[in-house]
Amino acid sequence: MKLPLKMFHNGNAPLANGLKRDNILSMSDSEFENNHGFIQWAFPTNIKNQSLSSAPVLDSASATALSSRQDVVEFLEEMAVRFLEFLGRNDQWLAPYDHNHARISRAITSLRLLHSWELASWFYQEVIRLAGSKFDEMHKSNNYWSSYASPLSDQIAGCFVGLAIGDALGAPVEFCRRGMFAEVTAYREGGKFNLPPGAWTDDTAMALCLADSLIKNHGLNPSDLLEGFCEWASDGVNTSTGVAVGIDQNTLRTLGSYKRDGLLEAKAFGSKNDGNGSIMRLAAVPCTYAYDIEVGNGVARAQSKTTHASTLAEECSHYLNELITHLFQGRSLDDARGILSKQTWSDPLTYALLIELKGLDAAAIKSSGYVVDTLQAAIWAVQTTKSFEAAVLKAVNLGDDADTVGAVTGQLAGAMYGYSKVPKALKSGLVDERKLYVTSQLLCTPRVNA
């Protein structure tokens, strides 16, 4: 965590315009109105304040560290209530514009980033209630508030964290034959890599590498992405246990070619190129380009090329990106698949994904590492269940490449149901859950219709 933020939240530094953390909660309404520097510290965001250079700016590490501290979580909750009390007792903000409107925008953003979409949404709804009949006059400010509190943020968190949940549930039974292991009903230890409960594998690690690169470069930079993959493989960066697990031969060969020859696209390596490695990590792409489906489709294909010399893997990445983005836009899975069915796809993808899946039982579904099998199994698991938990459990209990089928299912189910509908036990038991949640919120900047 950045030292100033750490000092402020440890309570021993008067950094908020001369105020310590505890002082802020005890300010009078007059002090709350006229003291302008404290709000940046009470509700930090990842956006630089152009008029106050001393204000903190969150990076991923600082946001994760703050979000993981119970005292910070409680402080944010108390600050949200204190801000609403101030608004309820004062009326100067009940106007087309007031400086408190910018404060409200900051509060919603910070609460969503460091706490939850649920708290940010509740705060926004309370602002609407307190504004009463004056709310319509605030339509320009509300363009920002409604965007920052949009349910899309909940879906994005569901998609990205859902990937890791499916990965962690499936990891202990990866490579196990269907029906030859005890049914997975919760996180468990063990598996080929002897992981602790809630730990995840290469699927999530590579998703984090992809997310970090997209955030850092404001888009896809193949060289930076491959550097991140190399750091993961060699140094355990972005892993759940400090050690990279699950690296297949195709990935090792590709990363070796990059380090040796600087190749930014994978070379063909037999049938292994049609594996599911580029869709298992994909969530960061639709989360980043939720408003730009065509750009997202292109990035989905391009990121696939960095490790998979396969037009089929590339095509499946495009398909999955577009499917998730339609879910983000509020369409049902059936409607999204219907839109995609009107496009031209290769024969393997057309046969496997454009058929009716609801009537198929598990015996007809393959859960191998072949990219089309994985995508079909994930869609089937979501279409034949009615909750996030049911979908990911149905997916991982197919066995075989269980962690990756679970990861792709988690992306789809999370995008459909949202993070708020994921059971608490699946969140609290997930290794580095706060890091994953915060990363999801840093991926997509809400679009404001100003």
N, C-alpha and C positions, 0 to 999 in steps of 0.2 A: 504494500500500500504506500502511496506517496506520503512522505513524512508529515507535511502540514495537515493533511486530513487525519492521519493517525493521531497526531498531537491534539487536534481539535476534539476528536471523538474519545480520546483518553481523558478529556476534561481538564487538561493542564495548560492550555494555550488560548489566549484571548484573540483568536484570529478572525472571528466574525465581526469585523468592524469594531474591534475592541471588546467583544463579548465572548465569554466562554459558552460551551454548549448548554450548561444548566441555566445560564442567564437568559437565554433566548426564551425558554418556556415560561419564565416569570416576568417577561416584559409587560408593561401596561399597553393598552390599545394605542395610546398616543405614541409610545415608543415603537410599537409594531409598525405604525403608519409612517413614521418619520425617519426611522433607521433603515437605510437602504442596502447596506452591505451584508447583513446577516443572512438574507434569504438564499444567497449563493452557497453558503456553508450548510444551512439547514436542509436545503434541497439541491444537492450537487447533481450535475448532469454531465454528459459527454460533449456538450456544446460550449465552445469558448465564448465568454462574455466580452464583446468588443469594447465596451465602455468601462470595464473594471478588470484590469489586467491581473490583479491579485486574487481574483476569484478562482477557486479550484476547478479543474477539468478532469472528469473521470476517464481513466483508461480501463481496459478490461481487467487488469490485475487489481486495481483499486476498487472498482465496482464489485468484483467478486469478493474481495476481502470485507468490504462494508456489508454486503448482502449476507455474509456468513456470520456476522456478529449479532447475537441476540439483543445486546444493548442498543445497537444502531437500529435494528428493526423496531424495537419498542419506541425509540426516540422518534422515528419517522411516523409511527402511529400517533404519538402524542402531539407531534407538530401538525399533523393533518387535522386533528381535532382542534388544536389551538388556533390554527388559521381559520377554520370554519367558525369558531366562536367569535373571532375578530370580525369576520364578514357579517355575521348575524347581528352584531351590535353596532355596526357602522353602515352608513348608506352612501358614502362618497363614491364607492365603486359601482353603484347602480346607475351607470351612464354608458353611452356608446363606447367610450374608452376611458380607462383609468390605469395608472401604473400598477395597480393590483391585478389587472388582467394578465400582464406579463408574469407576475408572481404565480398566478393560478396555472398558467402554462408550464412554468418551471416545476411547480409542485406535482402536477399530473405526470410529467415526464420522469421526474426523479422517483416518485412512488412506484411507477410501472417498472422502471429499470432496477431499482434496489429492493423492492418489496414484492409487489405482484400487480398484475392487471386488475385483479378484483378490488384492491384497495384504491388504485387510481380511478377506476370506474365509479366506485362508491363516492369518492371525493368529488368527482365531476357531477354526479347526480345530486349531491348535496348542494353544490354551487347553483345548479339549476333551480332547486327548491328554494334556496335562500333568495335568489334573484326575483322569483315570482313573476309578476306581470312585466317587470323591467327586462326580463331575459331577452325578449325579441329585439331590444335596442342594441344588444351586445353581439349581433350576428357576425360581425367581422372577427371578434375575439373568439367566438364559438367555433368558427371554422378551424381554428388551431386546437381548441380544447377537445372538440369531438374527434379530431384526427388523432391526437395524442392518447385519447382514452378509447380508441376504436377496438372492438372485439378482434380485429385482425391481429393485434399484438398477442392476444391469448392463443389464437390459432398458430401463429408463428412459433411461440414458445412450445405449444403442443407438438408441433412438427419436429422441432430440433431436439427437444428433450425426449420426445417419444422415440426417436431413433435410438438414443442411448438406452432407454428402458427396454426396448425390444432386444437390443444387443445383449444387455446384461442378463435378461431372463433366459435367452437362448444359449449363452456361452457355456454353461455347465453341461448341456446336452448336445453341443456341436459334435458332429461326426457320429452320433449315436443313431442306430437304426430305429425307425418308427416302431413304437409299441414295445421296445426292449428296455425302456427306462421308466422310472416312476414319474407319473404325470407332474409336469411343472405347474405349480399354483402360486408360487412366490419366488423371490430371490433365493438362491441356494449357492453353496460353495462347491468347489470341485471342478470337474471337467478336465479336458486335456491340459489346460494351463494352470490347473489348481488355483483358481481365482477365489477370493473371498466373496461373500454375497454382495450383490449390487455392483460388482466391478464389470467393466466393459472391455471390449477388445479393439481390434484394428478398425472396425467399422466406425466407431465413434471417434477414435483417435484421428483418423484421416478426415472425418467430418469437421473436427476442430481445426485441423491444419488448413482445410479449405476455407473455413469461416474466418480464421485469423488472416489469411492472405487476402480474401475479399474485402475485409474491413480495412486492413492496412493500405491496400492499393486502390481502394474505391472501385474495384472491379477485378477481373481475372488477369493475373500476371503469371503465365505458365512457369517461368523460371523461379519466381518467388515461391510458387506453390510446390514445385519439386524440391526446392531447398527445404521447405517445411516438412515434406515427406521424408527427406533424408535425415533431418534432425530427429524426427520421430523414430525412424528405424534404427538409428545408431545411438541416440542419446536418451531415448524414452520420453521425449517431449510430448506433451498432450496425451499421456497415458494415464490409466487409472491406478497403476501400481508402481510406476517408475520404470517399467520395463516394457518394451514393445513386444506384443504377442500377436500371432495370427498372420504374420507376413508370408504371403505365398511366393512361389518361385517367379511368377510373372512380374510381381511388384519388385522383387529383388533384382531381377534382370533389368527392368526398366530404370530403376534408380541407379543401377550400376552404369548403364549406358549414358544417363544424364551426367553423372559425376565424371565419367571417363571422357565422353565425347561432346557433352553439352547438348545432347538431343532433347528437344522440348516436346517431341511426340514419340510415343512408343513404337518400337519395331515389331513386326509380326513374329509370333512365337507359337506356331501351331494352333490347335483348337483352344488353348488356354486363354486366348484373347477374348473369347466370348463369355468370360466370367462376369460375375455380378459386382466386382469391386468398385465400379464407377457409379453404380446406383445406390450402393449401401451407404455412401457418404454424401449423397446429393443434397440433403435438406438445406444446406447453407445457400444453395442457388435460388430455389423458389422463395426462401425467406428474404433474400436480398432483393430479388426482382419481382416482388409480389405485385407491383403496379405495372410491370413491363414484361408481359408474357413472351413476346417475340425475342427481346434481348435475353431473357432468361433461358429460352430454348437454345439460343446460340451459345451461351456460356455453358449450359449443361453439356452440350456436345463437345465443346472445346476442352472442358476439364476432363472429360472421359478420354480424350486423345492423349493426355499426358501419361497415362498408364496402360491404356488398352488400345491396341491396334486392331480395332474391330468396329466395322460400320454398324453391326448389330448392337453392341454395347452403347455406341454413340446414339443410335436411334432410341434405345430403351431409356437412356438418360433424358432425351428430349421428351419422350412420352411421359415419363414420371414427373418431370418438371411441369409440364403443361397440365397434367392431371391434378397435381397438388395446387397449382395456381388457380385452377377453376374452383377447387374446394375453398381456397382462401376467399374467392369472390362470392361465396355463398351458394354455389351450386351443389346439388346432391351428387353422390358418386355415380349414380345411374345417368344423370344428365351430363356430367363431365365425360363419361365414357361415350355417351351418344355423340357429343361434339367431336371427340377424337375419332370416332368410327367413320366420320365423313372425310377424313384425311387419308392419304395414301401411305401405307406402311409396307414393309417387306413381308414376304409370305410367312416366315416364322412368327413374327409379331402379330400379324393379322389372324392367323390360325389360333394362337394361344390366348390373345387378349380381347379379341372382338367377338368371341363366342359368349353365350350365356353361361355364367359361372355359378349362379345361385343354386342351380339344381344339381351341381356336382358334389359328391361326397369326397372325403379325404383320400380315398383310395385312388381317385382320378387325378389327384394333385401331386406333382413332384416338387421336392424341396431341395433340389441339387444346387450346385454352384453355377449352373448354366443361367445366364442372365434372364432369359425368357421364362424359365421355370420359376425363378425367384419372384419376378414381377407378377406372374400369374398367381402364385401362391399367396402373395401379399394382398392382392386385390380380392381374391377369393375369401381370405380370412376376414377382411373388413366387410365385404358384402354379405356374409353369412352370419354376422353377429350384430349386436345392438349397443356395444359400449367399447371404449378404448381397451379396457382390461380384457374383455372377452376376446377381442380381435388379436391382441398380441399373444395371449396365452394359447389361442387356437393355432397361431402361426408357429410358435416355438415348439409346440408339441408334435409338429410334423417331423421333427428330428432332422438328421442329415446336416445341411448347412443352416442350422436352426438360428444362430445368432444373426446372420445376414437376412434371412427371411423375416425374423423378428424386427430387425432394424428398418427394413423397407415398410413393413406393416406399421410400425410405430410412426413413421413419417406420415403415412396416409391417415391412419386413425387419429393421430394428434392434430393434423390439419383439419380433420372433419369435426372432432369433438372439442378441441381446445384443451389447453393446459389445465384450466380450472375444473375440467371433468375427469382428470386423471386422479385415481385414488391416492390419498395422502401417503399410504405405505409405499407405493411405488416411487413417489418423489423422495420421501425422507430416507429410504433405504438405498437410493442410488448414489454411488460414489461421485463426488464433485458435482452434485446436482446444481448448486448455486452457480458454479462456473458455467455450466451448460445453459442455465436459464439466462444469465446475464449476457452470454454470447449471443443468444437468440435475439435479445432486445437491441443489441448493438448492430445487428445485421441490417435491419430495415429502418430507414428514416421515414416516419409517417409523411404521407403526401397531403399537403394542405391546399384546399380549394379556396384560396384567398380572393 
